[in-house]
Amino acid sequence: DLPLSKTLKYTENTATMPMGDGLWMGASEGPGTFRIYAADPTSEQVGFFGPIKEWNRPVLLALRLKIVDGSIAEIEHVVARNMGGPGMANLVTARAAFGETVPSAERVSRQEMARIANSYFDSIEQTKSSIAPFAADCTRHENGTQTTTNVPAAPTGNALRDAQAKVDRLNCGDQIDTGNLSYITSIRPRRLVIVDEEKGLVFGFPMFVHRGNVRTVKITGVPGVESLPKDFGPINLMAGEIFKIRGGKIHEIEANGFLLPYNAGNGWE
């Protein structure tokens, strides 16, 4: 019963497939109380981010629809499977900011919103937080797990885990400056495709590329931590990522992702 275009293109985790396949086969429960929507009337696109169930198991879905002449012309699913663990507690209710309207005085143009989101990726590639306008309270969640601004926890006795926990106490910008993400070769393409000016959201589908030549990163500015192993790659990571921007700064980030072979395409470019 969907108003589908005759030229419909549908991908799931970068693979082009016919309607009815992929998540349509096993979806067993729709969104609950955690729902993030981003609407962009200018580009006629809408995005959704949140957990649903597939074969009664939780998955985290980033979804994009593009409308052309009143019909759905493009559908894109990025589905993170194998979900579980402590991160699920952060997927019960979305952070309030994602559903709040940004006051007019705190808004910036859609072009500036896209530039700000893009600068986030530049800051990772160059290990330089000053490239992007991070708010002091910037907090990032990845597949539900909070990866920045964590409350200090008691030592576990595992040296590697305790060292990473010290890095994960920092906010988005300060963590980048430590070099913790310097194992990422590049983030291309970035595909910042949905800009919700009312809610201050930029929704993109970036590709994180890990050549695999960096196996250990040097950590700076974190007492007691000199380096961390980063045994990633050669792989790509396809992500769905949402930035909340208000007052010209990045405050909240939600992301999901799944692994692909190194140099894999995204199905759209």
N, C-alpha and C positions, 0 to 999 in steps of 0.2 A: 504493500500500500504506500510505499515511499515515493515521493515525486522525483524519480531518478532520471537524469539526463541520458539521452541515447549515446552520448560520448563519455559516460561515466568511467572514471579510473579509480580503482580501489587498491590500496596497498596495506599490508600488515607486516610490520617489522621488515620493511623495505621490499617485500615480495609482492608483485602484482598478482591478483587473484580475482576470481569471479565473486559476485555477491552471493552470500550464503556460505562461503568458506571461511576459514580462520576462526576468529572469535565468535562468529555467528553460530558455529557448530556446537560450542560448549558453554556459551554464556548461560549461567543458571540463576544469577541474581543481579539485579541492577544496582545503581548507586545507592548508598545509604546516607548517613548524615555528613559525610565528607564529599563535598562537591565544589569544584572551582570551574566557573564558566568565564570565558573571554569572548566578547562580541565585537566585531569590527565591521560596521556597516559600509565603510569606505571600500574595503577590499571584498566585501560580501563573504566573509568567512567567520566561523565561530569555532571555539575550542572548548574542550572539556578535559578536566584532569581529576582523576579520583579512582578509588578502588571499587572493583566489582568482583563477581565470582565467576569462575570458569570450571565446569565439572565440580562445583561446590568448593573449590579452592580459591583463595584470594589472588587476584592479579591487579596490577596498577596500570591503568589505561590513560594514555594521552591521545586525544582524538581531535582531528581537524575535519571540518566540512567546508567546502566551497560551493556557493550557490551561483548559478548562471541562469538568468531569465526564469527565475522561480523554481529551478530544478537543482537537485544535488549533482554537481558535476565532478567533484573530487571527494574522496574519503581516504583519510590516512589514520591508521592505528599504529601507535607504538605501545607495545604491551610488555610489561615487566612481569615475568612469571617467577616461580620459585620464591615467592614472597613469604615472609615470616620473621620471627625474632622480635627484638625490642622495638624495631622501627614501626611495627604495626600499631603501637599505641599512639603514634603521631598521625595515623590515618583514620582515626575515629571521627574527628571533627576538624575541618580545615581552619587554619588560622584566620581570625576574623578579618584581618586587613584585606584578604583576597576578595571578600564580598562587599567591601565598603567603597562608596563613591568618594573620589578624591575632590576636596573642595576646589572651587575654581582658582582660588589664590595659590594653590599648591600644584596646579597642573602646568605641564610644559607641552609644546607642540608634539604631534605624532612623529615628526621627523627627529626631534630631540629625544623622544622616548626610544626610538629605534637606535639612535646613535649611542645612547647610554647603555642599552642592553648589549650592543655590539662591543662597546668598550670593555665590558666585563670579560669577554673572550680575549680581547687584546691584552688585558692585564694578566691573564693566565699564561698566554703564550710568551709574554715578555717578563714574567715574574716581577711585576711592578704594579702595586695596587693604586698608585697615584694616577694611573691612566683612567680609572673608572671612579665615578662619584659614589663611593660606598658610604652608607650611613653607619654611625657607630654601633647601631643595634642590628646590623645586617646579619641574618641567620639563614643558613642553607639547609634544606632537607633533600636527601637523595634516596629514592625508593623508601621514603618514610623515615630513614635514619637521619638524625640531626648530626651534621658534620662540622658545625661551627658553634661558637658561643655556648659550649656545654658547661654545665656546672661541674667544678672539680670533683672528681670521685676518689674514693679511697684506693690506694695502690692495690693491684691485683697480684703482684709478685711476678707477673709476666713482663719482662723488661721491654719488649717490643710494643706490647699493648699499652703499657703505662706511658711510654714515650709518645706514641701516637695520640693518646688521650690528652697529653699536655698541649700538643699542637691543636687539637680539636676544641680546646677552650677558647681559642682566639676567634675574633669576628672575621667576616669574609675577607676584608682587605688585609688585615694583619697576618692572616694565615697565608695568603698568597705571597707576601713578602718573605716568609720563612723559607720559601723554595719547596714547600710540601707538594706542590702540583707541577713542578718543573719537569717531571717525567713525561708529561703530555707533549707530544711533538707538535701538534697543531689542532685547531678546531675549525675545520672547513669541510663542506660549506656550513653556514650558520643558519640560514633560512629563518629569519625573524619575520614570520608571515602574518601574525595577528597582532594588531595594536588596538587595545581597548582604552580609548582616551578617557572615558567616564570613570572607569575603575583603576586606571593607571597601570594596566597590565600589558606586558609584551610577552607573547607566546611564540616560541620557536622550536625548531627541530634540528639542533646542531649535531654534527658528526665529530666526535672526539677521536683523534688519530694517535695511536701509540706505536711508534716505530719499534720500540723494544730495545733500543740501544742504551737507554739510561736505566740501570738496574738498582742504583743507589742514589739518593738525593742528599745533598748537603743542606742541613737545617741551620738557619741563622736566627738569632734573637730569642731562642727558647732555652733557658737554663737547663743544663743536664741532658740536652738532646743535640747531638752533633750530626747525626745522619739517620736516614730511614731507608730500608729496602723497599723498592717499588718494582716488583716482579710482574710488570704488565707488558704484554706484547710479545711479538707483533700482533696487535688486534686493533679493531675499531670499536667504538661504543656509540651506538645510535641513541639519542636522548630526546625526550620531550622536556622543555624547560620553560618555566614561567617566572617572570620578574615583576615584583610590585614596586612601582616608582611613584614617589610623591615628594614634592619639594625639590625635584631634580636629582634625587638620590635613590639608590637601590636599598630597599629595606628588607624584603623577604624574597626568597628563592625556593621554588619547589622543582624537583627534577625526578625523572625516572629514566631508565635506560636498560639496554641489553647488549650483549657482545656479538660482534660480527668478525669475519676474517679481515685481516689487515688490507687496507685500501678498497674495501667493499663499497659499493655505491649505496645511495639512499632510496633508489626507486623513482626519484623525481628530477634529479639533475645528473 
